[in-house]
Amino acid sequence: MHNPSATMPRRWAQLGQSPACDPWLDFELLPAKSFLPMSPCCRAFLLLLPVLFVYGTQAFAQDKGSFASPSAACLAFNKGLSLGAPLPRTKTKLEAGQTLKIVALGSSSTTGFGILSAGGAFPDVMKQELVRLRPTARIELINSGRIMENIPDNIARLDNDVLRHKPDLVVWQLGSNDAVWRGIAENAKEMLTNAVKRLKAANADVILVDLQYAPLVLLTSRHIRMEKIISDVSREQRIGQFPRFVLMKRAIDGGVRGLVGLDGLHKSAEGHRCIGVALAQMIDDAVR
């Protein structure tokens, strides 16, 4: 059986390890293709996640240390990372002084689940940072995130929630719910490839935002397969990939606290800020 402590920081692996009530064990036993019924203990644990997340977000927001906030410390680990592909339509729009329309597609990370302040979700932070970097830019952001969705759910909404807006840039956060809760479809790569082709055919630049580095994501090896699917599709389709997983891993391994809420999955307000600012900086670099 996979050992969570082999891939998680020690303080994460200490959670929920009572033999009589081990929520991690229920997730570990979840097969790749299905969602098995969970024990009463695990269901109770899931009900507590939002409370833990909000508490953890607030606690970490107050624990910023004497030198830098967690988000600023996280951004110090951004060196050398990039989207890995140009954004030609985005560049054309910005250089012409025309409105850049961005659609953010995804799940709870895109909605800013658990963030108490308006404008704190990473797509909003991304827009704010882009305007700071390019004060004359006109940017319209449409947030099409929906809590608990997986890749098939996102794809089912492409026409109504993405393509009808005629976006210049699609920022698609994906994969975490597939890896943690819902299971990864056998044809996930094919589905994602076809969806990206549809977006490109509509003349939109595409950035795939990969998984967050968090305890529940790391709990099984499914995150490895999901990361590879995202990476392969990004490379093969020559689109951008925002390396959220690598950036957060670097920061957390480097001692940065406060990027993930106590629910062990969702980013804190500081985590959203780090990701949003880093994403904007990489977009700015890609269009220079």
C-alpha positions as CSV (number, residue, x, y, z in Angstrom):
1,M,0.0,0.0,0.0
2,H,1.2,3.5,-0.8
3,N,2.6,5.3,2.2
4,P,1.5,9.0,2.3
5,S,4.5,9.9,4.5
6,A,6.8,9.0,1.7
7,T,5.6,11.9,-0.4
8,M,4.2,14.4,2.1
9,P,6.0,16.7,4.6
10,R,6.1,15.0,8.0
11,R,3.6,17.4,9.6
12,W,1.0,16.5,6.9
13,A,1.5,12.7,7.3
14,Q,0.7,13.0,11.0
15,L,-3.0,13.9,10.3
16,G,-5.7,11.3,10.6
17,Q,-3.6,8.3,11.5
18,S,-5.7,6.7,14.2
19,P,-6.3,3.0,13.2
20,A,-9.9,3.4,14.4
21,C,-10.6,6.4,12.3
22,D,-8.3,7.0,9.3
23,P,-9.8,9.2,6.6
24,W,-6.6,9.1,4.6
25,L,-7.0,5.3,4.3
26,D,-10.4,5.7,2.6
27,F,-8.9,7.9,0.0
28,E,-5.9,5.6,-0.5
29,L,-8.2,2.7,-1.2
30,L,-10.1,4.6,-3.9
31,P,-9.4,3.1,-7.3
32,A,-8.5,5.1,-10.3
33,K,-11.9,4.7,-12.1
34,S,-14.5,4.9,-9.5
35,F,-15.7,6.6,-6.3
36,L,-16.2,4.1,-3.6
37,P,-18.6,4.6,-0.6
38,M,-16.7,6.1,2.3
39,S,-16.8,5.2,6.0
40,P,-18.9,7.4,8.4
41,C,-15.6,8.7,9.8
42,C,-14.4,9.8,6.4
43,R,-17.8,11.5,5.6
44,A,-17.5,13.4,8.8
45,F,-14.0,14.4,7.9
46,L,-15.2,15.7,4.6
47,L,-17.9,17.8,6.2
48,L,-15.2,19.4,8.4
49,L,-13.0,20.4,5.4
50,P,-14.6,23.8,4.7
51,V,-14.4,24.8,8.4
52,L,-10.8,23.6,8.6
53,F,-9.9,25.5,5.4
54,V,-11.3,28.8,6.5
55,Y,-9.7,28.5,9.9
56,G,-6.4,27.6,8.4
57,T,-6.5,30.4,5.9
58,Q,-7.1,33.0,8.6
59,A,-4.6,31.5,11.0
60,F,-1.9,31.4,8.3
61,A,-2.8,34.9,7.1
62,Q,-2.0,36.2,10.5
63,D,1.3,34.2,10.7
64,K,3.4,36.1,8.2
65,G,6.6,36.4,10.1
66,S,8.7,39.4,10.5
67,F,10.2,39.5,7.0
68,A,7.8,38.5,4.3
69,S,4.3,37.1,3.8
70,P,4.0,33.5,2.7
71,S,3.0,34.6,-0.8
72,A,6.1,36.9,-1.2
73,A,8.3,34.0,0.1
74,C,6.6,31.6,-2.3
75,L,7.3,34.0,-5.3
76,A,11.0,33.8,-4.5
77,F,10.9,30.2,-5.8
78,N,9.5,31.3,-9.1
79,K,13.0,31.7,-10.7
80,G,13.5,29.8,-13.9
81,L,9.9,28.7,-14.3
82,S,7.8,29.6,-17.4
83,L,4.7,28.7,-19.4
84,G,6.9,26.9,-22.0
85,A,5.0,28.3,-25.0
86,P,4.2,31.7,-26.6
87,L,0.8,33.3,-26.4
88,P,0.5,34.9,-29.9
89,R,-3.1,36.1,-29.7
90,T,-2.6,37.6,-26.2
91,K,0.5,39.4,-27.4
92,T,-1.4,40.8,-30.5
93,K,-4.2,42.1,-28.3
94,L,-2.0,43.7,-25.8
95,E,0.3,45.3,-28.4
96,A,-2.7,46.7,-30.3
97,G,-4.2,48.2,-27.1
98,Q,-7.3,46.1,-27.6
99,T,-9.3,44.5,-24.8
100,L,-7.8,41.1,-23.8
101,K,-10.7,38.7,-22.9
102,I,-9.6,36.0,-20.5
103,V,-11.8,33.1,-19.4
104,A,-10.8,31.2,-16.4
105,L,-12.1,27.6,-16.4
106,G,-11.8,25.2,-13.6
107,S,-13.0,24.0,-10.2
108,S,-12.8,25.2,-6.6
109,S,-9.4,26.7,-7.0
110,T,-10.7,28.9,-9.8
111,T,-13.7,30.0,-7.8
112,G,-11.5,30.9,-4.8
113,F,-13.3,28.4,-2.5
114,G,-12.8,29.4,1.1
115,I,-11.3,32.9,0.4
116,L,-13.2,35.4,2.5
117,S,-12.1,38.6,0.7
118,A,-13.5,39.5,-2.8
119,G,-10.9,39.4,-5.5
120,G,-8.7,36.9,-3.7
121,A,-9.0,34.0,-6.1
122,F,-5.9,33.4,-8.3
123,P,-7.6,34.5,-11.5
124,D,-8.5,37.8,-10.0
125,V,-5.0,38.2,-8.6
126,M,-3.6,37.4,-12.0
127,K,-5.7,40.2,-13.6
128,Q,-4.6,42.6,-10.9
129,E,-0.9,41.8,-11.4
130,L,-1.2,42.0,-15.2
131,V,-2.7,45.5,-14.9
132,R,0.1,46.4,-12.5
133,L,2.7,45.1,-15.0
134,R,0.9,46.8,-18.0
135,P,-0.9,49.8,-16.7
136,T,-2.4,50.6,-20.1
137,A,-3.8,47.1,-20.7
138,R,-7.5,46.6,-20.9
139,I,-8.4,43.2,-19.5
140,E,-11.8,41.5,-19.1
141,L,-11.9,38.4,-16.9
142,I,-14.7,35.9,-16.9
143,N,-14.6,33.4,-14.1
144,S,-16.1,30.1,-15.2
145,G,-15.0,28.0,-12.3
146,R,-17.3,25.5,-10.6
147,I,-16.7,23.7,-7.4
148,M,-15.9,19.9,-7.4
149,E,-15.8,19.6,-11.2
150,N,-13.4,17.2,-13.0
151,I,-12.1,17.3,-16.5
152,P,-15.2,15.8,-18.2
153,D,-17.4,18.3,-16.3
154,N,-15.3,21.2,-17.5
155,I,-15.4,19.9,-21.1
156,A,-19.1,19.6,-21.0
157,R,-19.3,23.4,-20.3
158,L,-16.9,24.5,-23.0
159,D,-19.6,25.8,-25.4
160,N,-21.8,27.6,-22.9
161,D,-19.2,28.8,-20.4
162,V,-16.1,29.4,-22.5
163,L,-16.4,29.5,-26.2
164,R,-19.5,31.7,-26.3
165,H,-17.5,34.4,-24.7
166,K,-15.0,34.3,-27.6
167,P,-11.9,34.4,-25.4
168,D,-8.5,35.5,-26.4
169,L,-6.9,33.5,-23.6
170,V,-8.3,30.5,-21.7
171,V,-6.7,29.7,-18.3
172,W,-7.8,26.2,-17.5
173,Q,-7.1,24.9,-13.9
174,L,-7.7,21.2,-13.9
175,G,-6.9,17.7,-12.7
176,S,-7.0,17.9,-8.9
177,N,-10.5,16.6,-8.4
178,D,-9.8,13.8,-10.9
179,A,-6.7,12.8,-8.9
180,V,-8.2,13.2,-5.4
181,W,-11.9,12.5,-5.6
182,R,-13.4,11.5,-8.9
183,G,-10.8,9.2,-10.5
184,I,-8.9,9.7,-13.8
185,A,-10.8,8.6,-16.9
186,E,-9.0,6.0,-19.1
187,N,-9.3,8.4,-22.0
188,A,-8.5,11.6,-20.1
189,K,-5.6,12.5,-22.3
190,E,-7.7,12.1,-25.5
191,M,-10.5,14.1,-24.0
192,L,-8.2,16.9,-22.9
193,T,-6.4,16.9,-26.3
194,N,-9.6,17.3,-28.2
195,A,-10.8,20.0,-25.9
196,V,-7.6,22.0,-26.3
197,K,-7.9,21.6,-30.1
198,R,-11.4,23.1,-30.0
199,L,-10.1,26.1,-28.0
200,K,-7.2,26.6,-30.4
201,A,-9.6,26.3,-33.4
202,A,-11.5,29.3,-31.8
203,N,-8.2,31.3,-32.0
204,A,-7.7,31.3,-28.2
205,D,-4.4,30.9,-26.5
206,V,-4.5,28.2,-23.8
207,I,-2.7,27.8,-20.5
208,L,-3.2,24.6,-18.5
209,V,-2.8,25.2,-14.7
210,D,-1.7,21.9,-13.2
211,L,-2.3,20.4,-9.8
212,Q,-1.7,22.2,-6.5
213,Y,1.0,20.7,-4.1
214,A,-1.2,19.7,-1.2
215,P,-1.6,16.7,1.2
216,L,-4.7,15.3,-0.4
217,V,-3.3,15.6,-3.9
218,L,-0.2,13.7,-2.8
219,L,-2.1,11.0,-1.0
220,T,-2.0,8.5,-3.9
221,S,0.1,8.1,-7.0
222,R,-2.7,9.3,-9.2
223,H,-1.3,12.8,-9.1
224,I,1.8,11.6,-11.0
225,R,-0.4,10.3,-13.9
226,M,-2.4,13.5,-14.0
227,E,0.6,15.7,-14.0
228,K,2.0,13.7,-16.9
229,I,-1.2,14.0,-18.9
230,I,-1.3,17.7,-18.5
231,S,2.4,18.0,-19.3
232,D,2.1,15.8,-22.4
233,V,-0.9,17.6,-23.8
234,S,0.7,21.0,-23.2
235,R,3.9,20.0,-25.0
236,E,2.2,18.2,-27.9
237,Q,-0.3,21.0,-28.5
238,R,2.3,23.7,-28.0
239,I,0.3,25.5,-25.4
240,G,1.2,27.0,-22.1
241,Q,1.4,25.1,-18.8
242,F,1.6,27.0,-15.6
243,P,3.7,24.8,-13.2
244,R,1.7,25.3,-10.1
245,F,2.7,22.0,-8.6
246,V,6.4,22.7,-9.0
247,L,6.2,26.2,-7.7
248,M,4.3,25.2,-4.5
249,K,6.5,22.2,-4.0
250,R,9.7,24.3,-4.2
251,A,8.2,26.8,-1.7
252,I,6.9,24.3,0.8
253,D,10.1,22.2,0.6
254,G,12.0,25.5,1.2
255,G,10.1,26.1,4.4
256,V,7.3,28.4,3.3
257,R,4.2,28.0,5.5
258,G,0.6,29.1,4.9
259,L,0.0,28.3,1.2
260,V,-2.5,25.5,1.9
261,G,-5.4,25.5,4.3
262,L,-5.9,23.0,7.1
263,D,-8.3,21.0,4.9
264,G,-5.1,19.7,3.2
265,L,-6.3,20.5,-0.3
266,H,-7.3,24.1,-1.1
267,K,-5.0,27.0,-1.3
268,S,-5.1,29.7,1.4
269,A,-5.4,33.4,0.5
270,E,-1.6,33.6,0.5
271,G,-1.5,30.5,-1.8
272,H,-3.9,32.1,-4.2
273,R,-1.8,35.3,-4.2
274,C,1.4,33.5,-5.0
275,I,-0.1,31.6,-7.8
276,G,-2.0,34.5,-9.3
277,V,1.0,36.8,-9.3
278,A,3.4,34.1,-10.6
279,L,0.9,33.3,-13.4
280,A,0.6,37.0,-14.4
281,Q,4.4,37.3,-14.5
282,M,4.7,34.3,-16.7
283,I,2.1,35.6,-19.1
284,D,3.9,38.9,-19.3
285,D,7.2,37.2,-20.0
286,A,5.5,35.0,-22.7
287,V,4.2,38.0,-24.7
288,R,7.4,40.1,-24.6
